[in-house]
Amino acid sequence: MTAAERPLRRTDIRREREALILQAAEKVFAEAGFGGATMQLIADMAGLPKANLHYYFATKEDLYRQVVRNIFEIWLHAAGSMDEAAGPAEGIGAYIDAKMEISRRHPHGSKVWASEVMHGAPVIQDYLETTLRDWTEGRARVIQRWIDEGRMARVDPRHLLYMLWATTQHYADFGHQIETLNGGKPLSDRQWKDAKDSVKTLILRGIGVI
């Protein structure tokens, strides 16, 4: 191994361990909540010594906030489909697709966010008042522009966003209930496609774009 390769290898190891820790933390926080989770539980889930967690994240709150930031950044990326779309049918339709896929692939992150907010956001209130507020105002302006252009029904952009979040995230936050009602089995690829199509049809028809 050359001298140039050694730092790269250390960077790769650091990145892999951080990802492993965050994946484990996401699951533990989703199941136990912030109060019930411990760094030891997360270390055990990750299969790493507890000291390794403190090397990457000094406190449980630091780790928790990173888990929350990660899921929000994934949601931010999904919103790009709305910002760059030709119109509301394409933009909101693509946003629904993206958010449904996030609920399918990142259910624990969504549950962490939901639990935190339902408990009054004791750890991330500052995040809600800054990053989330700015993001919401930006998306509301996009929707309002489409309304002003006569391209969709006159609805309150914020309430439309709340409905989109509630509907798409339901598939993560209440995944166990959905699985139970599906005969105890996770939704198949076909059922996920049907769910996306149904949600898009209901919402897009409701705002008058299909």
TORLUM-496102 format. One record per residue (C-alpha): residue number from 0; residue in one letter; x, y, z. Coordinates in Angstrom, 2 decimals, m for minus. Layout:
+------+------+---------+---------+---------+
! resi ! resn !      xx !      yy !      zz !
+------+------+---------+---------+---------+
!  NUM !    a !       X !       Y !       Z !
...
+------+------+---------+---------+---------+
end
This chain:
+------+------+---------+---------+---------+
! resi ! resn !      xx !      yy !      zz !
+------+------+---------+---------+---------+
!    0 !    m !    0.00 !    0.00 !    0.00 !
!    1 !    t !    1.41 !    3.40 !   m0.93 !
!    2 !    a !    1.50 !    6.41 !    1.34 !
!    3 !    a !   m1.23 !    8.02 !   m0.79 !
!    4 !    e !   m3.49 !    4.99 !   m0.34 !
!    5 !    r !   m3.19 !    4.74 !    3.46 !
!    6 !    p !   m5.14 !    7.96 !    4.30 !
!    7 !    l !   m7.82 !    6.96 !    1.81 !
!    8 !    r !   m8.17 !    3.59 !    3.52 !
!    9 !    r !   m8.51 !    5.26 !    6.93 !
!   10 !    t !  m11.18 !    7.55 !    5.49 !
!   11 !    d !  m13.07 !    4.57 !    4.08 !
!   12 !    i !  m12.95 !    2.77 !    7.44 !
!   13 !    r !  m14.18 !    5.88 !    9.25 !
!   14 !    r !  m17.03 !    6.32 !    6.78 !
!   15 !    e !  m18.06 !    2.67 !    7.06 !
!   16 !    r !  m18.02 !    2.74 !   10.85 !
!   17 !    e !  m20.00 !    5.96 !   11.01 !
!   18 !    a !  m22.60 !    4.46 !    8.67 !
!   19 !    l !  m22.77 !    1.29 !   10.81 !
!   20 !    i !  m23.21 !    3.32 !   13.99 !
!   21 !    l !  m25.89 !    5.54 !   12.46 !
!   22 !    q !  m27.81 !    2.55 !   11.10 !
!   23 !    a !  m27.77 !    0.89 !   14.53 !
!   24 !    a !  m28.68 !    4.15 !   16.29 !
!   25 !    e !  m31.61 !    4.73 !   13.95 !
!   26 !    k !  m33.06 !    1.33 !   14.86 !
!   27 !    v !  m32.46 !    1.68 !   18.62 !
!   28 !    f !  m33.86 !    5.22 !   18.78 !
!   29 !    a !  m36.90 !    4.12 !   16.76 !
!   30 !    e !  m37.61 !    1.22 !   19.12 !
!   31 !    a !  m36.59 !    2.69 !   22.49 !
!   32 !    g !  m36.93 !    6.44 !   21.99 !
!   33 !    f !  m34.27 !    8.94 !   23.01 !
!   34 !    g !  m34.80 !    8.34 !   26.72 !
!   35 !    g !  m34.72 !    4.55 !   26.51 !
!   36 !    a !  m31.74 !    4.32 !   24.17 !
!   37 !    t !  m28.21 !    4.05 !   25.56 !
!   38 !    m !  m24.84 !    4.22 !   23.90 !
!   39 !    q !  m24.22 !    0.66 !   25.08 !
!   40 !    l !  m27.40 !   m0.59 !   23.36 !
!   41 !    i !  m26.36 !    1.14 !   20.14 !
!   42 !    a !  m22.82 !   m0.24 !   20.40 !
!   43 !    d !  m24.20 !   m3.75 !   20.87 !
!   44 !    m !  m26.51 !   m3.32 !   17.86 !
!   45 !    a !  m23.59 !   m2.08 !   15.75 !
!   46 !    g !  m21.29 !   m4.84 !   16.99 !
!   47 !    l !  m18.66 !   m2.30 !   18.09 !
!   48 !    p !  m17.05 !   m1.40 !   21.41 !
!   49 !    k !  m18.82 !    1.44 !   23.19 !
!   50 !    a !  m15.59 !    3.46 !   23.06 !
!   51 !    n !  m15.85 !    3.50 !   19.27 !
!   52 !    l !  m19.20 !    5.29 !   19.46 !
!   53 !    h !  m17.76 !    8.01 !   21.67 !
!   54 !    y !  m14.87 !    8.43 !   19.25 !
!   55 !    y !  m17.30 !    9.32 !   16.47 !
!   56 !    f !  m20.08 !   10.90 !   18.56 !
!   57 !    a !  m19.20 !   12.48 !   21.91 !
!   58 !    t !  m22.71 !   12.17 !   23.39 !
!   59 !    k !  m25.96 !   10.36 !   22.81 !
!   60 !    e !  m27.57 !   13.68 !   21.84 !
!   61 !    d !  m24.91 !   14.29 !   19.17 !
!   62 !    l !  m25.66 !   10.86 !   17.70 !
!   63 !    y !  m29.42 !   11.40 !   17.92 !
!   64 !    r !  m29.25 !   14.75 !   16.18 !
!   65 !    q !  m27.20 !   13.22 !   13.37 !
!   66 !    v !  m29.82 !   10.50 !   12.89 !
!   67 !    v !  m32.51 !   13.19 !   12.65 !
!   68 !    r !  m30.41 !   15.28 !   10.24 !
!   69 !    n !  m29.83 !   12.25 !    8.03 !
!   70 !    i !  m33.52 !   11.48 !    7.54 !
!   71 !    f !  m34.27 !   15.15 !    6.94 !
!   72 !    e !  m31.52 !   15.41 !    4.32 !
!   73 !    i !  m33.03 !   12.41 !    2.56 !
!   74 !    w !  m36.39 !   14.21 !    2.58 !
!   75 !    l !  m34.72 !   17.38 !    1.28 !
!   76 !    h !  m33.33 !   15.44 !   m1.66 !
!   77 !    a !  m36.82 !   14.10 !   m2.40 !
!   78 !    a !  m38.14 !   17.65 !   m2.54 !
!   79 !    g !  m35.80 !   18.43 !   m5.42 !
!   80 !    s !  m38.25 !   16.67 !   m7.71 !
!   81 !    m !  m40.84 !   19.30 !   m6.83 !
!   82 !    d !  m38.54 !   22.28 !   m7.27 !
!   83 !    e !  m37.38 !   21.26 !  m10.74 !
!   84 !    a !  m40.68 !   19.97 !  m12.11 !
!   85 !    a !  m42.51 !   21.35 !  m15.13 !
!   86 !    g !  m45.76 !   21.57 !  m13.19 !
!   87 !    p !  m47.75 !   20.34 !  m10.19 !
!   88 !    a !  m48.70 !   16.95 !  m11.63 !
!   89 !    e !  m45.07 !   16.08 !  m12.31 !
!   90 !    g !  m43.65 !   17.74 !   m9.21 !
!   91 !    i !  m46.10 !   16.56 !   m6.58 !
!   92 !    g !  m46.39 !   13.15 !   m8.24 !
!   93 !    a !  m42.61 !   12.67 !   m8.15 !
!   94 !    y !  m42.48 !   13.94 !   m4.56 !
!   95 !    i !  m45.07 !   11.35 !   m3.51 !
!   96 !    d !  m43.11 !    8.62 !   m5.26 !
!   97 !    a !  m39.90 !    9.69 !   m3.52 !
!   98 !    k !  m41.46 !   10.03 !   m0.07 !
!   99 !    m !  m43.17 !    6.65 !   m0.34 !
!  100 !    e !  m39.85 !    5.06 !   m1.30 !
!  101 !    i !  m38.18 !    6.69 !    1.69 !
!  102 !    s !  m40.86 !    5.23 !    3.97 !
!  103 !    r !  m40.14 !    1.84 !    2.45 !
!  104 !    r !  m36.35 !    2.02 !    2.73 !
!  105 !    h !  m35.87 !    4.18 !    5.86 !
!  106 !    p !  m38.75 !    3.30 !    8.19 !
!  107 !    h !  m36.71 !    3.63 !   11.39 !
!  108 !    g !  m35.57 !    7.17 !   10.57 !
!  109 !    s !  m39.15 !    8.24 !    9.95 !
!  110 !    k !  m40.22 !    6.74 !   13.29 !
!  111 !    v !  m37.46 !    8.58 !   15.13 !
!  112 !    w !  m38.63 !   11.87 !   13.61 !
!  113 !    a !  m42.30 !   11.17 !   14.38 !
!  114 !    s !  m41.62 !   10.18 !   17.99 !
!  115 !    e !  m39.46 !   13.24 !   18.59 !
!  116 !    v !  m42.10 !   15.63 !   17.23 !
!  117 !    m !  m44.97 !   13.91 !   19.08 !
!  118 !    h !  m43.08 !   14.44 !   22.33 !
!  119 !    g !  m42.73 !   18.17 !   21.68 !
!  120 !    a !  m39.33 !   18.02 !   19.96 !
!  121 !    p !  m37.29 !   18.27 !   23.20 !
!  122 !    v !  m33.99 !   17.68 !   21.38 !
!  123 !    i !  m34.50 !   19.17 !   17.91 !
!  124 !    q !  m36.86 !   22.12 !   18.46 !
!  125 !    d !  m34.16 !   24.48 !   17.19 !
!  126 !    y !  m33.96 !   22.39 !   14.01 !
!  127 !    l !  m37.71 !   22.68 !   13.47 !
!  128 !    e !  m37.60 !   26.44 !   13.95 !
!  129 !    t !  m34.82 !   26.94 !   11.42 !
!  130 !    t !  m34.15 !   24.23 !    8.83 !
!  131 !    l !  m37.66 !   22.78 !    8.68 !
!  132 !    r !  m39.34 !   26.20 !    8.65 !
!  133 !    d !  m37.13 !   27.45 !    5.83 !
!  134 !    w !  m37.67 !   24.26 !    3.82 !
!  135 !    t !  m41.45 !   24.42 !    4.28 !
!  136 !    e !  m41.65 !   28.07 !    3.24 !
!  137 !    g !  m39.66 !   27.30 !    0.09 !
!  138 !    r !  m41.93 !   24.44 !   m0.95 !
!  139 !    a !  m45.05 !   26.45 !   m0.10 !
!  140 !    r !  m43.86 !   29.21 !   m2.48 !
!  141 !    v !  m43.50 !   26.68 !   m5.31 !
!  142 !    i !  m47.04 !   25.39 !   m4.73 !
!  143 !    q !  m48.44 !   28.91 !   m4.42 !
!  144 !    r !  m46.86 !   29.83 !   m7.77 !
!  145 !    w !  m48.66 !   26.92 !   m9.44 !
!  146 !    i !  m51.91 !   28.04 !   m7.82 !
!  147 !    d !  m51.43 !   31.65 !   m8.96 !
!  148 !    e !  m50.76 !   30.40 !  m12.49 !
!  149 !    g !  m54.08 !   28.54 !  m12.45 !
!  150 !    r !  m52.41 !   25.16 !  m12.76 !
!  151 !    m !  m54.02 !   23.58 !   m9.69 !
!  152 !    a !  m56.86 !   24.08 !   m7.25 !
!  153 !    r !  m56.75 !   26.86 !   m4.70 !
!  154 !    v !  m55.66 !   25.07 !   m1.54 !
!  155 !    d !  m53.51 !   26.16 !    1.37 !
!  156 !    p !  m49.98 !   25.05 !    0.41 !
!  157 !    r !  m49.07 !   24.25 !    4.01 !
!  158 !    h !  m52.05 !   21.99 !    4.54 !
!  159 !    l !  m51.27 !   20.22 !    1.29 !
!  160 !    l !  m47.72 !   19.61 !    2.52 !
!  161 !    y !  m49.01 !   18.33 !    5.87 !
!  162 !    m !  m51.28 !   15.90 !    4.04 !
!  163 !    l !  m48.43 !   14.71 !    1.83 !
!  164 !    w !  m46.21 !   14.09 !    4.87 !
!  165 !    a !  m48.91 !   12.36 !    6.87 !
!  166 !    t !  m49.96 !   10.09 !    4.02 !
!  167 !    t !  m46.53 !    9.02 !    2.80 !
!  168 !    q !  m44.95 !    8.67 !    6.23 !
!  169 !    h !  m47.87 !    6.59 !    7.46 !
!  170 !    y !  m46.36 !    3.68 !    5.54 !
!  171 !    a !  m43.26 !    3.87 !    7.76 !
!  172 !    d !  m44.65 !    5.04 !   11.09 !
!  173 !    f !  m47.53 !    2.54 !   11.02 !
!  174 !    g !  m45.71 !   m0.13 !    9.07 !
!  175 !    h !  m46.52 !   m2.81 !   11.65 !
!  176 !    q !  m50.23 !   m2.06 !   11.37 !
!  177 !    i !  m50.09 !   m2.20 !    7.58 !
!  178 !    e !  m48.16 !   m5.46 !    7.71 !
!  179 !    t !  m50.72 !   m6.95 !   10.12 !
!  180 !    l !  m53.59 !   m5.96 !    7.83 !
!  181 !    n !  m51.65 !   m7.49 !    4.94 !
!  182 !    g !  m51.83 !  m10.96 !    6.46 !
!  183 !    g !  m48.70 !  m10.48 !    8.54 !
!  184 !    k !  m46.51 !   m9.92 !    5.48 !
!  185 !    p !  m44.58 !   m6.84 !    4.30 !
!  186 !    l !  m45.97 !   m5.17 !    1.20 !
!  187 !    s !  m44.62 !   m6.74 !   m1.97 !
!  188 !    d !  m43.06 !   m4.71 !   m4.78 !
!  189 !    r !  m46.39 !   m4.81 !   m6.59 !
!  190 !    q !  m48.30 !   m3.66 !   m3.51 !
!  191 !    w !  m45.89 !   m0.76 !   m3.02 !
!  192 !    k !  m46.45 !    0.30 !   m6.62 !
!  193 !    d !  m50.23 !    0.08 !   m6.12 !
!  194 !    a !  m49.93 !    2.14 !   m2.93 !
!  195 !    k !  m47.94 !    4.86 !   m4.71 !
!  196 !    d !  m50.37 !    4.94 !   m7.62 !
!  197 !    s !  m53.37 !    5.15 !   m5.28 !
!  198 !    v !  m51.93 !    7.97 !   m3.18 !
!  199 !    k !  m50.93 !    9.94 !   m6.28 !
!  200 !    t !  m54.34 !    9.50 !   m7.89 !
!  201 !    l !  m56.22 !   10.59 !   m4.76 !
!  202 !    i !  m54.09 !   13.66 !   m4.09 !
!  203 !    l !  m53.54 !   14.82 !   m7.67 !
!  204 !    r !  m57.22 !   14.43 !   m8.47 !
!  205 !    g !  m58.09 !   16.29 !   m5.28 !
!  206 !    i !  m56.01 !   19.33 !   m6.28 !
!  207 !    g !  m57.38 !   19.26 !   m9.81 !
!  208 !    v !  m54.34 !   18.34 !  m11.88 !
!  209 !    i !  m55.56 !   15.01 !  m13.29 !
+------+------+---------+---------+---------+
end
